[in-house]
Amino acid sequence: MKTNSLFEKLDKTLSPIGAKIGNQIHLKAVSTGMMLTLPMIVIGSLFLIVANPPINPDLIDPNTTNIFLKFLLSWKDFAVKNYSLITTPYDMTMGMLGLITAFTIAFSLASEYKMKSAMSGLISMAVFLMICAPMSDGNIPTEFLGTNGLFLAILIGIISVEITRLIEKKGFEVKLPSSVPPAVTAFINSMFPLLANIIILYGLNIIVKIIFGVSIPQGILQLLNPALSVVDNIWGFLLIVTFGNILWLIGVNGTSIIFPIVFTLGITNTGLNAELIAAGKEPNIYMNLQMFRATVLGGAGNTLGLCILMLKSKSVHLKSLGRLSTIPGICGINEPIIFGSPIVFNPILAIPFIITPIVTVSMTYFAQVFGIIGTGHIVDPSFTPFFIQAYLSSLDFRNVIFSCVIVIVSIFIYYPFFKVYEKNILKQESAQN
């Protein structure tokens, strides 16, 4: 009865908010546009996994190991030598997510308005390139073409369509004689929205650069990189991790923003623990790399539990998404879930997305402090299945069991919110059918 009562309260509180936000035309376009990028995200992520086999060669003696680990060592050697070739599909999909999203969101919003969707998408993409990737000496910078430029891609996708829509509403078009072919008239009139978008959006970028000395995307990154230097404790660490996850909720790659701080901290402290081990002492620095791994177990927001819940969902969409996302999630890649659910701009799933890492990071910290698990003293390879990372971090099987417990905890935290969201999705699917 208590569980049902909780579901009813959550449903009564969150469902109206979710429905209202879900029906808002701009947020609906963001959701649809991000869904269109899902195949790119999934396939690109698979190649990143291939390029990062789950083994640390520094821990293995190739002369005495078994045939399976020898295979992994050969795979690792091949991946290191051919890394750029293997990751090219990732670079051209996930690495271009901002550019792709600029097109898909504008396309989706224009479709909602019954405008020329393809042309709107092209205008948005062109303006995005002008602002985020201006050519210099024949080279196009890629820093903001991926997830770093996603927030700006969302803004440009929406604003560019609204500018085009305003021009169409005001009737800014050339009236040509009927003898002129319609295709020629359409071509001439399509130039006005593009010109207006360039003048307004790219012009704004020029003004910002002249006044502040940085472009709009550079300025946004600087604003989103707070001066949080004191994170070498559980409270500062939780604060910056939560800040990163809040950024994800508005479409900004929060992990990439906080990564330089938390990963550098983790690497440094893990190295200090390794020195203690080498000196015959017990490792006692708890803010190590293992703590960072706990923040992204299943990806930002610890969404592996959500993936597992989706596998059993009655919703066709959520079940398919769960199948697509579980294997990447095991390796810490969860863009399919974040943009496919979506969690971005989703008030229902945003709550457990914020809460779960706070709980799991706190659990990991105190589990190290009280000796329930081994303290991290080894730099494990990235994009490795979470249970392998858990073992390699301290060569302690208790860590593997503990990481599985964390996944179970995430399932319990996500469950009530997932059920409310699933109910809304089922209603939409029923209405469509």
N, C-alpha and C positions, 0 to 999 in steps of 0.2 A: 504493500500500500504506500509506504514511504517513497519507494522508487517511482511508482506511478505518479505520486503527488509532485515529485521533483520534475518529472518530464512535463507534467501539465503546467507547472509554474514557468519552466523554461520556455515551453511552447507558447504560452500566453504572453510572455514578456518579449521573446526574441523573434517569433515568427512574424508579427506585424512589422517590426523594424526591418527584418530580412526581406519581406515581401515589398515593402515600400522602396527600399534601396534597390532591390532586384528589378523593379519596374521603372526606375529612373532611367531615362533614355541614354544618358551619357555613361552611367555605370554599367548598364546593360551592354552597351557597345564595347566597353572595356573588357567585360567578361567574355563576350562573343569573340572579340578580336584575339584575346589571349588563348581561347580554346582553339582557334585556327592555327596557332603556333605549336600546339601540343605535339604533332608528329615530329616536327623539327627538334623539339626538346628531347623527346624519348630517344630517337635514333642518334642524335648527337651525343647524348649521355652514354649510350652503349659503347661508342668508340672511345670515350674517355676512360671507361672501365677497362677496355682491352689494352689501352696504353699504360695502365697502372696495375700490373699483376700483383696479387696479394702476397708479396714476399719481400723480406729485407735481406739482400745478399750478405750484408755485414754480419748477420747472425748465423749463417749457414756455411758449413765446410763442404764444398762440392765433392771432395774426395771420399767422404764418409757417409754422406746422406743417402736417402732412399731414392727410388726412381721417380716418384711423384715430385719431390722437391727439386730433383735435377731438371725435370720438365719445367717447373716454375722458374728455376734459375735461367734456363735457356730462353724462356718466354720473356723474362725480365731483361736479359741481355739484348734480345731482338727489339724489345719495346724501346729501350734506351737509345739504341743505334738508329732507330727509325721513328722516333717519337713524333717528329713534325709530319711525316707521311701518314701515320696512323691517326693523328688528331686533326687532320685537315677537315674531315666531315664534321667534327665538333666545332672547329673554328668557323666553318661556313654555315652552321645552323645555330647552335647556342651562342657562338661568338658574334653572330649578327642578329641576336634576338631583338635588340633595340630597334634596328633598322626594319626588321620584318614586322615588329609590332606597330611601328609608326604607320605602316601600310594597312595592316589588318584592322586596327582600331578605327582609322579613318574610313576604311571600306565598310565596316559594320555600322558606324554612325550614319554614313551617307545612305546606306540601305534602309535604315530606320526612317530617315527623312524622305525616302523615295527620290534621292538625288542620283547623280552619275557616280556610282560607287567606285568603279575602277579608276576614273580620273581623279576623284578625291583622294584615293589611296596613293596614287602616283605623286600628286602635289605634296601630300604630307611627307612622303618618303624623300622627295627632292629637297624640301625645306629642312628636314631632319639632317640630311647629309651636309647641307650648307652650314648648319650650326654646329653639328657634332663632329664632322670629319672634313674640315676644309683642306683642300689639297695644298701641299707645300713641297716645292722642288720635285714635282711629279709623283709624290707619295701621298697616300691617304692614311691618316692616323686611324687606328682601330680601337683606341682606348674607350670611346663612348659608343661604339657600334653594338656592343653586347649588353649585358645586364646593367653595366654602369650607366648606360644611357636610357634605361627603361622608363624611369620616371619622366624624363623629358619627352620620350617617345609618346607616352600617354597624353601629356599636355599638348604636344604638337598635333597629334592625331585628332584630338577633340577641337582645339582652337582653329586649326586650319579648315575643318569642315564648317565651323560656325562662320568663319570669314567668307567662305565660298557661298554659304547659304544666305548671308546678309547681302552679298552682291546680287545674287539671283532675285532676292525679295525686292531689292531696290530697282531692279530692271536695268542694271548696267550691261547692256548688250548692243551689238551693232545690228541694225535692221537693213538687210540687203534685199535687192529686188528678187522676185520669185524666180527669175531666170537663173539666179546663182544656185548651184547645186547645194542641197541641205548639208552635205558633208563639209563643204567649204565654210558655210555659215557656222556650223558647230565647231569647226577647228578654230576660226577666228575668235569666237566667243569663249572658248575654253582657255584662251590666253589671259583673260582678265582676272579670273580667280587666282591663277598661278602668280601673276604679277603682283596682285594685292597681297598674297601670302608672303612673297619674298620681301616686299617693301615693309610690311608690318613686323613679321616674325624675325626675318634675317636682319632687318633694320634695327630692331630692338637689340639683337645680339651685338651688332656693331656699336651701338650706343653704350651698352654695358661694358664692352671691351675697352672703349675709349676712356670711359669714366673710371672704371675699377681696375683695368689692366688685365682682366681675365674674361674668357667667354662665359656664356650662361651655364653650360655644363660644368666647366671648371669651378664657377662660383657656387653652383649647387653642391658639388662635392666638398668644397671647403666649408660650406655651412653645415653639411651633414657629418663632417669629421670633427666632433667636439674635442676640446682639449681635456681628454680623460686620461691622465697619466697615472693616477693612483688606482690601479686595478689589481695590484698584487695582493689582494685579499678577497674573501668570499663576497663581501658586500659590494665592492667596486666592480668585481667580475660579474655579479648578477645584474648590476645596473647597466653595464655596457652591453651585455648579451640581450637584455630586455630591450634596450634602445635599438639594437640591430634588428630584432624581430618586429618591432613596431614599424621600422622602415619597410620591411617586407610587405606589411599590410597595405601600404600605399604604392606598391609596385617598385620600390627601390631595393636593390640587392644589398640588404643590410649586412649579410655575412662579409661581403667584399669591403664594406666600410670599416667594420670592426676587426677584420682579419689581421691587418698589420700589427694591431696592438695585442690581441689575445694570442695569436699564433707565435709572435716573437717572444712574448712572455712565457708561453708554454714550452717553446724550444729551449729557451735560456734556463728555465728552472728544471726541465728534464735533464739537461746537461749537468747541472749542479748535483742532481740526485745521482747521476751516473758516476760523478767524481766521488761522492760519498760511498757508493758501492765499491768502487775501486780501492778506496782507502780502508775497506773492511768495516764501514759504518752503515747504519740503517738510513735509508733515504727519508727525509723529513720535510721536504718542501712540497706542499700539497697543491699549489697553483701551477701544476705542470701540464704537459700536453694532453694528458688523460682528461683533464677538466674541459679542455676545448672539445675533445671528441664527444664528451657527454652532452655538449650543447647542440651538436649536429648529428646525433645518433638517429639515423633515418633522414637527415637533412635538418635545416633550420626549423625550429618549432617541434623537434622530435616527432615527426609525422609518420614514422613507421607504424605506430599503433593505429593511426587513422587509415593507413593503407590496408592493414589487416582487417579492420572493420569493414572497409569497402568491399573486400573480397566476398563477404557474406551478405552484402546489401541486396535488398529487393529491387533497388533502382538499377535499370539497365546501364545508365550512364555511369553511376558510381561504381558498379561492379566492374565494368570495363576499365575504368580509370584505375581501380585497385589492381587489376591484373597487369596493366601497363606499368604501374608505378612501384610495385613491391620490390622487384629485383634492383632497379636503380636506388630505391630507398635503402635497401640492405647495405649498399655501398655509399650511403650518405648523399645521394643526389635526389632531390625532391622537387625540382622545378615542375615536373608533370603534375604533382599534387597541388602545389602552390597556385599555378596558373590554370590547371584543369578543373579544380573543384568549383570555382576558384576559392582560395583563402584570401587573396587580395580583395579588399573592399567587401569582405564578408563578415558582418558583425557577429554571426553565430559561431563560426569556426575560429574567429580571431581570439576569443576568450581562452580556449584551451591551447591555442598556438602560443600565447604569451605565458600562460600558467605552467604548462608542462616542462619547459626547460628550467624554469625556476625550481621546480620540485626535483627534477632529475639531477641538476647540477649540485643542489644542496645535498642530495643523497650521496652523490659521488664524493663530495668533499668530506662529509662526516664518515663515510665508509673508509676512507683513507686514514682519517684522524684516529678512528677507533680500531684500526687494523683488521677490518672486516674483509678488505681487499688489499692487494699489493699496491704500493705507491709507485706511480709511473716514473720510470727511469730510462726508458728506451724510446727513441724516436721511431714510431711505427710508420709504415707507408700510407700515404693518403689514398682515398677512393678504394679502400679495401673493405670487404665485408666486416661489419661491426664486431662480430665475435672473434675474428682473427685479429683485428686491431686491439681488442680487449686483452687477448693473450699476449700479443707481442709487446704491449706497453710495459709489462712487468714480468712476463713469463710465469704468470700465476693463473691457474685454471679457475680460481675463485672469481677473477675478474670477468671471465666468460659467463659464468652463472649470473653474476651481478648485472652484466649488460642485458641479459635476457630478462631479468627482473625489471629493469628500467623500461624495456619494451612493454611488458605487462602493465606496469604502472601507467604508461602513456595510453594504453588501450582503455583503462578505467577512467582516466581523466577526459579523454575525447568522447567516450561512449555517450553520455547524456546529450551533449551538444550535437554529436553526429546523428543521433536518432531524431532530434528536432529538425536538423537540416535535411535528413533523408525524407522525412515526412513532407517537407515542402517540395523537394525534387519529385517525389512520387506524384504529388498533386499536379505538377507541371506536366509530367509525362502522361498522366491520365487525361489531362485536358487536350494535349496534342493528339493522343490516340483517338 
